[in-house]
Amino acid sequence: MASIATKRVYDPPSANDGLRILVDRIWPRGLSKKAAALDHWLKDVAPSTELRKWFGHDPERWAEFRKRYKKELAANDAVGELRALVKGRRTTLVFAASDTAHNNAVVLADYLL
């Protein structure tokens, strides 16, 4: 079974990260590709632009965001590509949001597991 963690893309990469996949639609501000140390960038598994803007990282919208994002994931063909990549591998889903508890990577990790 795969092990899936989440981590801010701005935190230093670690050997324990395993496969590092950026799951944001927009490239992280002020970060070089080398510093990000990514194996993949799967922007198609990120929330839609409309959902991301609606949520705005407002913790009061968290429950509804989770529900809406999981609905998007259920209809998203890119999730199959992600499942194939992480199968049986230690994986870290990386994200740019400063809120480590309320972000799309947390929802996505839960959805995959």
Residue pairs with C-beta under 8 A, 6 or more apart in sequence:
1 88
2 86
2 87
2 88
2 89
2 90
2 91
2 112
2 113
3 18
3 89
3 90
3 91
4 86
4 91
4 92
4 93
4 109
4 112
4 113
5 17
5 90
5 91
5 92
5 93
5 109
6 92
6 93
6 94
6 95
6 100
6 103
6 105
6 106
6 109
7 17
7 92
7 93
7 94
7 95
8 94
8 95
8 96
8 97
8 98
8 100
9 22
9 24
9 28
9 31
9 36
9 38
9 94
9 95
9 96
10 28
10 31
10 96
13 20
13 37
16 90
17 90
17 92
18 89
18 90
18 91
18 92
19 39
19 40
19 85
19 86
19 89
19 90
19 91
19 92
20 36
20 37
20 38
20 39
20 40
20 91
20 92
20 94
21 38
21 39
21 40
21 41
21 42
21 82
21 85
21 86
21 91
21 92
21 93
21 94
22 28
22 36
22 38
22 40
22 41
22 42
22 43
22 94
22 95
23 42
23 43
23 45
23 46
23 93
23 94
23 95
23 104
23 105
23 108
24 43
24 46
24 95
24 96
24 97
24 104
25 43
25 46
25 47
25 49
25 52
26 43
26 96
27 41
28 36
28 96
29 96
31 96
36 94
38 94
40 85
42 78
42 81
42 82
42 85
44 76
44 78
44 81
45 73
45 76
45 78
45 79
45 82
45 108
46 52
46 104
47 55
47 65
47 68
47 69
47 72
47 104
48 72
51 65
51 68
51 69
51 72
52 104
54 61
54 65
55 61
55 65
57 97
57 98
57 99
57 102
57 103
59 99
59 102
62 102
65 102
65 107
66 107
69 104
69 107
69 108
70 107
70 111
73 79
73 107
73 108
73 111
79 111
79 112
82 108
82 112
83 112
85 91
86 112
93 105
93 108
93 109
94 105
95 103
95 104
95 105
97 103
97 104
97 105
100 106
